[in-house]
Amino acid sequence: MIDKLNINLIRFILLALIVFSIIYGILRGEVQIVLRNATNICLDCIGIG
């Protein structure tokens, strides 16, 4: 059985990986790509794009 210390360690490692991934994506400029794609999808859905 996994004790509370191991669960907290797993949570911390996952949180660190998530934060690292977000920062890495921001530094690569992927925010603009995601926003551009989201805008295109939204405009297509309402029939403008």
C-alpha distance matrix in Angstrom:
0.0 3.8 6.3 9.7 11.5 9.9 10.5 13.9 14.6 14.1 16.3 18.8 19.1 19.6 22.1 24.0 24.3 25.6 28.1 29.2 29.8 31.8 33.9 34.5 35.7 38.0 39.5 40.2 42.1 40.1 40.4 44.0 43.2 40.6 43.1 45.9 44.1 43.0 46.6 47.9 45.6 46.6 50.2 50.0 48.5 51.3 53.9 55.2 53.8
3.8 0.0 3.8 6.7 8.2 6.2 6.8 10.2 10.9 10.5 12.7 15.1 15.5 16.2 18.6 20.3 20.9 22.3 24.6 25.7 26.5 28.5 30.4 31.2 32.5 34.6 36.1 37.0 38.9 37.0 37.3 41.0 40.3 37.8 40.2 43.2 41.5 40.4 44.0 45.5 43.3 44.3 47.9 47.9 46.5 49.2 51.9 53.0 51.5
6.3 3.8 0.0 3.8 5.6 5.6 6.5 8.9 10.2 11.0 12.6 14.6 15.8 16.9 18.6 20.4 21.6 22.9 24.7 26.1 27.4 29.0 30.8 31.9 33.4 35.2 36.6 37.9 39.7 38.0 38.1 41.8 41.5 39.0 41.2 44.3 42.9 41.7 45.1 46.9 44.9 45.5 49.2 49.5 48.0 50.6 53.4 54.3 52.9
9.7 6.7 3.8 0.0 3.8 5.5 5.1 6.2 8.6 9.9 10.6 12.3 14.3 15.4 16.4 18.3 20.1 21.0 22.5 24.3 25.7 27.0 28.6 30.1 31.6 33.1 34.6 36.2 37.8 36.2 36.0 39.8 39.7 37.2 39.1 42.4 41.2 39.8 43.1 45.1 43.2 43.7 47.3 47.9 46.3 48.7 51.6 52.4 51.2
11.5 8.2 5.6 3.8 0.0 3.8 5.5 5.2 6.2 8.7 9.9 10.6 12.4 14.3 15.3 16.5 18.4 20.0 21.1 22.5 24.3 25.8 27.0 28.4 30.3 31.7 32.9 34.6 36.5 35.2 35.2 39.0 39.1 36.8 38.9 42.1 41.1 40.0 43.3 45.3 43.6 44.2 47.8 48.4 47.2 49.6 52.4 53.0 51.5
9.9 6.2 5.6 5.5 3.8 0.0 3.8 5.4 5.0 6.1 8.5 9.8 10.5 12.2 14.1 15.2 16.5 18.3 19.9 21.0 22.5 24.3 25.8 26.7 28.5 30.3 31.5 32.8 34.9 33.4 33.7 37.4 37.2 35.0 37.3 40.4 39.1 38.2 41.7 43.4 41.7 42.6 46.1 46.5 45.4 48.0 50.6 51.3 49.7
10.5 6.8 6.5 5.1 5.5 3.8 0.0 3.8 5.4 5.1 6.2 8.6 10.0 10.6 12.2 14.2 15.4 16.4 18.3 19.9 21.0 22.6 24.4 25.6 27.0 28.7 30.3 31.6 33.3 31.6 31.6 35.3 35.1 32.6 34.8 37.9 36.6 35.4 38.9 40.7 38.8 39.5 43.1 43.6 42.2 44.8 47.5 48.3 46.9
13.9 10.2 8.9 6.2 5.2 5.4 3.8 0.0 3.8 5.5 5.0 6.1 8.6 9.9 10.4 12.2 14.2 15.2 16.4 18.2 19.8 21.0 22.5 24.1 25.7 27.0 28.5 30.2 31.8 30.5 30.2 34.0 34.2 31.8 33.8 37.0 36.1 34.9 38.2 40.2 38.7 39.2 42.7 43.5 42.3 44.6 47.4 47.9 46.5
14.6 10.9 10.2 8.6 6.2 5.0 5.4 3.8 0.0 3.8 5.4 5.1 6.2 8.6 9.8 10.6 12.4 14.2 15.4 16.4 18.3 20.1 21.2 22.4 24.3 25.9 27.0 28.5 30.6 29.4 29.6 33.4 33.4 31.4 33.6 36.7 35.8 35.0 38.3 40.2 38.8 39.7 43.1 43.8 42.8 45.4 48.0 48.3 46.6
14.1 10.5 11.0 9.9 8.7 6.1 5.1 5.5 3.8 0.0 3.8 5.5 5.2 6.2 8.5 9.9 10.6 12.3 14.3 15.3 16.5 18.4 20.1 20.9 22.5 24.5 25.8 26.9 28.9 27.3 27.7 31.4 31.1 28.9 31.3 34.3 33.2 32.4 35.8 37.5 35.9 36.9 40.4 40.8 39.9 42.6 45.1 45.6 43.9
16.3 12.7 12.6 10.6 9.9 8.5 6.2 5.0 5.4 3.8 0.0 3.8 5.5 5.2 6.1 8.6 9.9 10.5 12.2 14.1 15.3 16.5 18.3 19.8 21.1 22.6 24.3 25.7 27.3 25.7 25.6 29.3 29.3 26.9 29.0 32.2 31.2 30.1 33.4 35.4 33.9 34.5 38.1 38.7 37.7 40.1 42.8 43.2 41.7
18.8 15.1 14.6 12.3 10.6 9.8 8.6 6.1 5.1 5.5 3.8 0.0 3.8 5.5 5.1 6.1 8.6 9.9 10.5 12.1 14.1 15.4 16.5 18.1 19.9 21.2 22.5 24.3 26.0 24.9 24.9 28.7 29.0 26.9 29.0 32.2 31.6 30.7 33.8 35.9 34.8 35.5 38.8 39.7 39.0 41.3 43.9 44.0 42.4
19.1 15.5 15.8 14.3 12.4 10.5 10.0 8.6 6.2 5.2 5.5 3.8 0.0 3.8 5.4 5.1 6.2 8.6 10.0 10.5 12.2 14.3 15.4 16.3 18.3 20.1 21.0 22.4 24.6 23.4 23.9 27.7 27.6 25.8 28.3 31.2 30.4 29.9 33.2 35.0 33.9 35.0 38.3 39.0 38.4 41.0 43.4 43.5 41.6
19.6 16.2 16.9 15.4 14.3 12.2 10.6 9.9 8.6 6.2 5.2 5.5 3.8 0.0 3.8 5.4 5.1 6.1 8.6 9.8 10.5 12.3 14.3 15.1 16.4 18.4 20.0 21.0 22.8 21.2 21.5 25.3 25.0 22.9 25.4 28.3 27.3 26.7 30.1 31.8 30.5 31.6 34.9 35.5 34.8 37.4 39.8 40.1 38.3
22.1 18.6 18.6 16.4 15.3 14.1 12.2 10.4 9.8 8.5 6.1 5.1 5.4 3.8 0.0 3.8 5.4 5.1 6.2 8.5 9.8 10.6 12.3 14.1 15.4 16.7 18.4 20.0 21.5 20.1 19.9 23.7 24.0 21.9 23.9 27.1 26.5 25.6 28.8 30.9 29.8 30.6 33.9 34.8 34.2 36.5 39.0 39.1 37.4
24.0 20.3 20.4 18.3 16.5 15.2 14.2 12.2 10.6 9.9 8.6 6.1 5.1 5.4 3.8 0.0 3.8 5.5 5.2 6.1 8.5 10.0 10.6 12.1 14.2 15.5 16.5 18.3 20.2 19.4 19.7 23.4 23.8 22.2 24.4 27.4 27.1 26.7 29.7 31.8 31.1 32.0 35.1 36.1 35.8 38.2 40.5 40.3 38.4
24.3 20.9 21.6 20.1 18.4 16.5 15.4 14.2 12.4 10.6 9.9 8.6 6.2 5.1 5.4 3.8 0.0 3.8 5.5 5.1 6.1 8.6 9.9 10.3 12.1 14.2 15.3 16.3 18.5 17.3 18.1 21.7 21.6 20.1 22.7 25.4 24.8 24.7 27.9 29.6 28.8 30.1 33.2 33.9 33.8 36.4 38.5 38.3 36.2
25.6 22.3 22.9 21.0 20.0 18.3 16.4 15.2 14.2 12.3 10.5 9.9 8.6 6.1 5.1 5.5 3.8 0.0 3.8 5.4 5.1 6.2 8.7 9.8 10.6 12.4 14.3 15.4 16.8 15.3 15.5 19.2 19.2 17.3 19.6 22.6 22.0 21.5 24.7 26.6 25.7 26.8 29.9 30.8 30.5 33.0 35.2 35.1 33.1
28.1 24.6 24.7 22.5 21.1 19.9 18.3 16.4 15.4 14.3 12.2 10.5 10.0 8.6 6.2 5.2 5.5 3.8 0.0 3.8 5.4 5.2 6.2 8.5 9.9 10.7 12.3 14.3 15.7 14.9 14.7 18.4 19.1 17.5 19.4 22.6 22.6 22.1 24.9 27.1 26.7 27.5 30.5 31.7 31.6 33.8 36.1 35.6 33.7
29.2 25.7 26.1 24.3 22.5 21.0 19.9 18.2 16.4 15.3 14.1 12.1 10.5 9.8 8.5 6.1 5.1 5.4 3.8 0.0 3.8 5.5 5.2 6.0 8.6 9.9 10.5 12.3 14.4 14.0 14.7 18.3 18.7 17.8 20.1 22.8 22.8 23.0 25.8 27.7 27.5 28.8 31.5 32.6 32.9 35.2 37.1 36.5 34.3
29.8 26.5 27.4 25.7 24.3 22.5 21.0 19.8 18.3 16.5 15.3 14.1 12.2 10.5 9.8 8.5 6.1 5.1 5.4 3.8 0.0 3.8 5.5 5.0 6.1 8.6 9.9 10.6 12.5 11.3 12.3 15.9 15.7 14.7 17.4 19.9 19.5 19.8 22.9 24.5 24.2 25.7 28.4 29.3 29.6 32.1 33.9 33.4 31.1
31.8 28.5 29.0 27.0 25.8 24.3 22.6 21.0 20.1 18.4 16.5 15.4 14.3 12.3 10.6 10.0 8.6 6.2 5.2 5.5 3.8 0.0 3.8 5.4 5.2 6.2 8.7 10.0 10.9 9.7 9.7 13.4 14.0 12.6 14.7 17.6 17.7 17.6 20.4 22.4 22.3 23.4 26.1 27.3 27.6 29.8 31.8 31.1 29.0
33.9 30.4 30.8 28.6 27.0 25.8 24.4 22.5 21.2 20.1 18.3 16.5 15.4 14.3 12.3 10.6 9.9 8.7 6.2 5.2 5.5 3.8 0.0 3.8 5.4 5.1 6.2 8.6 10.0 10.2 10.4 13.8 15.0 14.5 16.2 18.9 19.6 19.9 22.2 24.3 24.7 25.7 28.1 29.6 30.2 32.2 34.0 33.0 30.8
34.5 31.2 31.9 30.1 28.4 26.7 25.6 24.1 22.4 20.9 19.8 18.1 16.3 15.1 14.1 12.1 10.3 9.8 8.5 6.0 5.0 5.4 3.8 0.0 3.8 5.5 5.2 6.3 8.8 9.0 10.6 13.6 14.0 14.1 16.5 18.6 19.0 19.9 22.4 24.0 24.5 26.0 28.2 29.4 30.3 32.5 34.0 33.0 30.5
35.7 32.5 33.4 31.6 30.3 28.5 27.0 25.7 24.3 22.5 21.1 19.9 18.3 16.4 15.4 14.2 12.1 10.6 9.9 8.6 6.1 5.2 5.4 3.8 0.0 3.8 5.5 5.1 6.4 5.5 7.2 10.3 10.4 10.3 12.8 14.9 15.2 16.2 18.6 20.2 20.7 22.3 24.5 25.6 26.5 28.8 30.2 29.2 26.7
38.0 34.6 35.2 33.1 31.7 30.3 28.7 27.0 25.9 24.5 22.6 21.2 20.1 18.4 16.7 15.5 14.2 12.4 10.7 9.9 8.6 6.2 5.1 5.5 3.8 0.0 3.8 5.4 5.2 5.9 6.0 8.9 10.4 10.6 12.1 14.4 15.6 16.3 18.1 20.2 21.1 22.2 24.2 25.8 26.8 28.6 30.2 28.8 26.5
39.5 36.1 36.6 34.6 32.9 31.5 30.3 28.5 27.0 25.8 24.3 22.5 21.0 20.0 18.4 16.5 15.3 14.3 12.3 10.5 9.9 8.7 6.2 5.2 5.5 3.8 0.0 3.8 5.4 7.7 8.9 11.0 12.3 13.4 15.0 16.7 18.1 19.3 21.0 22.7 24.0 25.3 27.0 28.5 29.9 31.7 32.9 31.4 28.8
40.2 37.0 37.9 36.2 34.6 32.8 31.6 30.2 28.5 26.9 25.7 24.3 22.4 21.0 20.0 18.3 16.3 15.4 14.3 12.3 10.6 10.0 8.6 6.3 5.1 5.4 3.8 0.0 3.8 5.6 8.3 9.8 10.1 11.8 13.9 14.9 16.0 17.8 19.6 20.7 22.0 23.9 25.4 26.5 28.1 30.2 31.1 29.6 26.8
42.1 38.9 39.7 37.8 36.5 34.9 33.3 31.8 30.6 28.9 27.3 26.0 24.6 22.8 21.5 20.2 18.5 16.8 15.7 14.4 12.5 10.9 10.0 8.8 6.4 5.2 5.4 3.8 0.0 3.8 5.5 6.2 7.3 9.3 10.8 11.7 13.4 15.1 16.4 17.8 19.4 20.9 22.2 23.7 25.4 27.2 28.1 26.4 23.7
40.1 37.0 38.0 36.2 35.2 33.4 31.6 30.5 29.4 27.3 25.7 24.9 23.4 21.2 20.1 19.4 17.3 15.3 14.9 14.0 11.3 9.7 10.2 9.0 5.5 5.9 7.7 5.6 3.8 0.0 3.8 5.4 5.0 6.2 8.6 9.8 10.6 12.2 14.1 15.4 16.5 18.3 19.9 21.1 22.6 24.6 25.7 24.4 21.7
40.4 37.3 38.1 36.0 35.2 33.7 31.6 30.2 29.6 27.7 25.6 24.9 23.9 21.5 19.9 19.7 18.1 15.5 14.7 14.7 12.3 9.7 10.4 10.6 7.2 6.0 8.9 8.3 5.5 3.8 0.0 3.8 5.4 5.2 6.2 8.5 10.0 10.6 12.2 14.3 15.4 16.4 18.2 20.0 21.1 22.8 24.3 22.9 20.6
44.0 41.0 41.8 39.8 39.0 37.4 35.3 34.0 33.4 31.4 29.3 28.7 27.7 25.3 23.7 23.4 21.7 19.2 18.4 18.3 15.9 13.4 13.8 13.6 10.3 8.9 11.0 9.8 6.2 5.4 3.8 0.0 3.8 5.5 5.1 6.0 8.6 9.8 10.4 12.2 14.2 15.2 16.3 18.2 19.9 21.3 22.3 20.5 18.1
43.2 40.3 41.5 39.7 39.1 37.2 35.1 34.2 33.4 31.1 29.3 29.0 27.6 25.0 24.0 23.8 21.6 19.2 19.1 18.7 15.7 14.0 15.0 14.0 10.4 10.4 12.3 10.1 7.3 5.0 5.4 3.8 0.0 3.8 5.5 5.1 6.2 8.6 9.9 10.6 12.3 14.2 15.4 16.5 18.4 20.4 21.1 19.6 16.8
40.6 37.8 39.0 37.2 36.8 35.0 32.6 31.8 31.4 28.9 26.9 26.9 25.8 22.9 21.9 22.2 20.1 17.3 17.5 17.8 14.7 12.6 14.5 14.1 10.3 10.6 13.4 11.8 9.3 6.2 5.2 5.5 3.8 0.0 3.8 5.5 5.2 6.1 8.6 9.9 10.6 12.2 14.2 15.3 16.5 18.6 19.9 19.0 16.5
43.1 40.2 41.2 39.1 38.9 37.3 34.8 33.8 33.6 31.3 29.0 29.0 28.3 25.4 23.9 24.4 22.7 19.6 19.4 20.1 17.4 14.7 16.2 16.5 12.8 12.1 15.0 13.9 10.8 8.6 6.2 5.1 5.5 3.8 0.0 3.8 5.5 5.0 6.1 8.6 9.9 10.4 12.1 14.1 15.3 16.7 18.2 16.8 14.8
45.9 43.2 44.3 42.4 42.1 40.4 37.9 37.0 36.7 34.3 32.2 32.2 31.2 28.3 27.1 27.4 25.4 22.6 22.6 22.8 19.9 17.6 18.9 18.6 14.9 14.4 16.7 14.9 11.7 9.8 8.5 6.0 5.1 5.5 3.8 0.0 3.8 5.5 5.1 6.2 8.7 10.0 10.6 12.3 14.3 15.7 16.4 14.7 12.2
44.1 41.5 42.9 41.2 41.1 39.1 36.6 36.1 35.8 33.2 31.2 31.6 30.4 27.3 26.5 27.1 24.8 22.0 22.6 22.8 19.5 17.7 19.6 19.0 15.2 15.6 18.1 16.0 13.4 10.6 10.0 8.6 6.2 5.2 5.5 3.8 0.0 3.8 5.4 5.1 6.2 8.6 9.9 10.5 12.3 14.6 15.3 14.4 11.6
43.0 40.4 41.7 39.8 40.0 38.2 35.4 34.9 35.0 32.4 30.1 30.7 29.9 26.7 25.6 26.7 24.7 21.5 22.1 23.0 19.8 17.6 19.9 19.9 16.2 16.3 19.3 17.8 15.1 12.2 10.6 9.8 8.6 6.1 5.0 5.5 3.8 0.0 3.8 5.5 5.1 6.1 8.6 9.9 10.6 12.6 14.2 13.7 11.8
46.6 44.0 45.1 43.1 43.3 41.7 38.9 38.2 38.3 35.8 33.4 33.8 33.2 30.1 28.8 29.7 27.9 24.7 24.9 25.8 22.9 20.4 22.2 22.4 18.6 18.1 21.0 19.6 16.4 14.1 12.2 10.4 9.9 8.6 6.1 5.1 5.4 3.8 0.0 3.8 5.5 5.1 6.1 8.5 9.9 10.9 12.2 10.8 9.2
47.9 45.5 46.9 45.1 45.3 43.4 40.7 40.2 40.2 37.5 35.4 35.9 35.0 31.8 30.9 31.8 29.6 26.6 27.1 27.7 24.5 22.4 24.3 24.0 20.2 20.2 22.7 20.7 17.8 15.4 14.3 12.2 10.6 9.9 8.6 6.2 5.1 5.5 3.8 0.0 3.8 5.5 5.2 6.1 8.6 10.2 10.4 9.3 6.6
45.6 43.3 44.9 43.2 43.6 41.7 38.8 38.7 38.8 35.9 33.9 34.8 33.9 30.5 29.8 31.1 28.8 25.7 26.7 27.5 24.2 22.3 24.7 24.5 20.7 21.1 24.0 22.0 19.4 16.5 15.4 14.2 12.3 10.6 9.9 8.7 6.2 5.1 5.5 3.8 0.0 3.8 5.5 5.1 6.2 8.9 9.9 10.1 8.2
46.6 44.3 45.5 43.7 44.2 42.6 39.5 39.2 39.7 36.9 34.5 35.5 35.0 31.6 30.6 32.0 30.1 26.8 27.5 28.8 25.7 23.4 25.7 26.0 22.3 22.2 25.3 23.9 20.9 18.3 16.4 15.2 14.2 12.2 10.4 10.0 8.6 6.1 5.1 5.5 3.8 0.0 3.8 5.4 5.1 6.5 8.6 8.8 8.2
50.2 47.9 49.2 47.3 47.8 46.1 43.1 42.7 43.1 40.4 38.1 38.8 38.3 34.9 33.9 35.1 33.2 29.9 30.5 31.5 28.4 26.1 28.1 28.2 24.5 24.2 27.0 25.4 22.2 19.9 18.2 16.3 15.4 14.2 12.1 10.6 9.9 8.6 6.1 5.2 5.5 3.8 0.0 3.8 5.4 5.4 6.1 5.2 4.7
50.0 47.9 49.5 47.9 48.4 46.5 43.6 43.5 43.8 40.8 38.7 39.7 39.0 35.5 34.8 36.1 33.9 30.8 31.7 32.6 29.3 27.3 29.6 29.4 25.6 25.8 28.5 26.5 23.7 21.1 20.0 18.2 16.5 15.3 14.1 12.3 10.5 9.9 8.5 6.1 5.1 5.4 3.8 0.0 3.8 5.6 5.0 6.0 4.7
48.5 46.5 48.0 46.3 47.2 45.4 42.2 42.3 42.8 39.9 37.7 39.0 38.4 34.8 34.2 35.8 33.8 30.5 31.6 32.9 29.6 27.6 30.2 30.3 26.5 26.8 29.9 28.1 25.4 22.6 21.1 19.9 18.4 16.5 15.3 14.3 12.3 10.6 9.9 8.6 6.2 5.1 5.4 3.8 0.0 3.8 5.5 7.8 8.0
51.3 49.2 50.6 48.7 49.6 48.0 44.8 44.6 45.4 42.6 40.1 41.3 41.0 37.4 36.5 38.2 36.4 33.0 33.8 35.2 32.1 29.8 32.2 32.5 28.8 28.6 31.7 30.2 27.2 24.6 22.8 21.3 20.4 18.6 16.7 15.7 14.6 12.6 10.9 10.2 8.9 6.5 5.4 5.6 3.8 0.0 3.8 5.9 7.9
53.9 51.9 53.4 51.6 52.4 50.6 47.5 47.4 48.0 45.1 42.8 43.9 43.4 39.8 39.0 40.5 38.5 35.2 36.1 37.1 33.9 31.8 34.0 34.0 30.2 30.2 32.9 31.1 28.1 25.7 24.3 22.3 21.1 19.9 18.2 16.4 15.3 14.2 12.2 10.4 9.9 8.6 6.1 5.0 5.5 3.8 0.0 3.8 5.8
55.2 53.0 54.3 52.4 53.0 51.3 48.3 47.9 48.3 45.6 43.2 44.0 43.5 40.1 39.1 40.3 38.3 35.1 35.6 36.5 33.4 31.1 33.0 33.0 29.2 28.8 31.4 29.6 26.4 24.4 22.9 20.5 19.6 19.0 16.8 14.7 14.4 13.7 10.8 9.3 10.1 8.8 5.2 6.0 7.8 5.9 3.8 0.0 3.8
53.8 51.5 52.9 51.2 51.5 49.7 46.9 46.5 46.6 43.9 41.7 42.4 41.6 38.3 37.4 38.4 36.2 33.1 33.7 34.3 31.1 29.0 30.8 30.5 26.7 26.5 28.8 26.8 23.7 21.7 20.6 18.1 16.8 16.5 14.8 12.2 11.6 11.8 9.2 6.6 8.2 8.2 4.7 4.7 8.0 7.9 5.8 3.8 0.0
